[in-house]
Amino acid sequence: MGMPCQVNSILKLARGQDFPEPLLLNASHQAIKSGYRIIPLDVPLPLVDEAWLAYADVIIHQLVWQDNTTTLSFTINRLYETPFSVKIEE
């Protein structure tokens, strides 16, 4: 029996929920994602919203799995001058 999990290399958060607003350089935040996620720690990853627009790079410092949720602690490492799409429409 295995453990169901997702492997993510982008942090996708919904605006109005866990998406950090305003975006401030070096600010610390927490987010909760459903399910168990494997996400790289201590390296810059793009922060995107539900429309797949990238706004910043974040560094995840802590990841906790509990009760079928993943709790992330991260800081904003770099702000993009202009948001851009990271998903190509088909």
Long-range contacts (C-beta under 8 A, 24 or more apart in sequence): 3-36, 4-35, 4-36, 5-35, 5-36, 5-37, 5-38, 6-35, 6-36, 6-37, 6-38, 7-37, 7-38, 7-39, 8-37, 8-38, 8-39, 9-39, 9-40, 9-45, 10-45, 10-46, 10-47, 10-48, 10-54, 10-86, 11-39, 11-45, 11-46, 11-47, 11-48, 11-58, 11-60, 11-72, 11-74, 12-48, 12-49, 12-50, 12-52, 13-47, 13-48, 13-49, 13-50, 14-49, 14-50, 15-49, 15-50, 19-47, 19-49, 20-47, 20-76, 23-55, 23-56, 23-76, 23-79, 24-76, 25-76, 25-77, 25-78, 25-79, 26-75, 26-76, 26-77, 27-75, 27-76, 28-73, 28-74, 28-75, 29-58, 29-73, 29-74, 29-75, 29-76, 30-71, 30-72, 30-73, 30-74, 31-71, 31-72, 31-74, 32-69, 32-70, 32-71, 32-72, 33-69, 33-70, 33-71, 33-72, 34-68, 34-69, 34-70, 35-68, 35-69, 35-70, 36-65, 36-68, 36-70, 37-63, 37-70, 37-72, 39-63, 39-70, 39-72, 44-77, 44-78, 46-86, 47-76, 48-86, 51-85, 52-85, 52-86, 52-87, 53-83, 53-84, 53-85, 53-86, 54-80, 54-83, 54-84, 54-85, 54-86, 55-79, 55-80, 55-83, 56-80
